[in-house]
Amino acid sequence: MFSDDYVLAQYSVDNQWYRGRIKDVVQHDMNDFSKTVVEVAYLDFGNTEQTSLDRWVVCGCCSPFTSETCVERVGVRYTVNSSTR
């Protein structure tokens, strides 16, 4: 369902938003979609983490071939050159 989707994901260490790609659906509760947990691979850093549904959004502008800045409709702004991570 979500595997290989490009997303903006909120990294748990610094709560900043970064480009990612869903590698696996770890937990999916058909009765409560909010309990969905996925494994996200961060495109610009190479690390992965498991994250809940409220910490990522599907993003059509986050492929590896996009420009430096990605603005998502939810108001999240992401810059590839971020030095916070």
C-alpha positions in Angstrom: 0.0 0.0 0.0 2.7 2.5 1.0 5.9 0.8 0.2 8.2 2.8 -2.0 6.1 6.0 -1.7 8.1 9.2 -1.3 7.3 11.1 1.9 8.3 14.0 4.1 9.0 12.4 7.4 9.6 14.0 10.8 12.9 12.7 12.2 12.4 11.6 15.9 15.7 13.0 17.1 15.3 16.7 16.1 11.6 16.8 15.0 12.7 18.3 11.6 11.1 17.2 8.3 13.2 15.4 5.7 12.7 13.6 2.4 12.2 9.9 2.8 10.9 6.8 1.1 8.8 4.1 2.8 10.6 0.8 2.8 8.2 -1.3 4.7 4.8 -1.3 6.5 5.7 -2.6 9.9 2.3 -2.5 11.5 -1.1 -1.9 9.9 -4.3 -2.0 12.0 -7.3 -2.2 9.7 -9.6 -1.1 12.5 -7.5 2.0 13.5 -5.4 3.4 10.6 -3.7 5.9 12.9 -1.8 3.0 14.4 0.0 2.3 11.1 3.8 2.2 11.5 6.2 2.3 8.6 10.0 2.1 8.2 11.2 5.2 6.5 14.6 5.5 4.7 15.8 9.1 4.7 17.0 9.9 1.2 19.7 12.5 2.1 21.2 10.7 5.1 20.8 7.0 4.5 19.5 6.1 7.9 16.1 4.5 8.6 13.6 4.5 11.4 10.2 3.3 12.2 7.6 6.1 12.5 3.9 6.4 13.0 1.3 7.8 10.6 1.3 11.3 12.2 5.0 11.8 11.5 5.0 11.5 7.7 3.0 12.7 4.7 3.1 11.4 1.1 4.9 14.0 -1.1 5.0 14.1 -4.8 8.0 16.4 -4.8 10.4 14.3 -2.8 11.9 11.9 -5.4 15.7 11.8 -5.5 15.5 13.8 -8.7 13.9 16.9 -7.3 15.4 20.4 -6.7 16.8 21.5 -3.3 13.5 22.8 -1.8 10.3 20.9 -1.3 7.2 22.6 0.0 4.3 20.3 1.0 0.7 21.4 1.1 0.6 20.9 4.9 3.0 23.8 5.3 6.2 21.8 5.9 9.3 23.2 4.3 12.3 21.0 3.7 15.7 22.0 2.4 18.3 19.5 1.3 21.1 21.6 2.7 19.7 21.6 6.2 22.6 21.5 8.7 20.3 20.6 11.7 20.8 16.9 11.1 
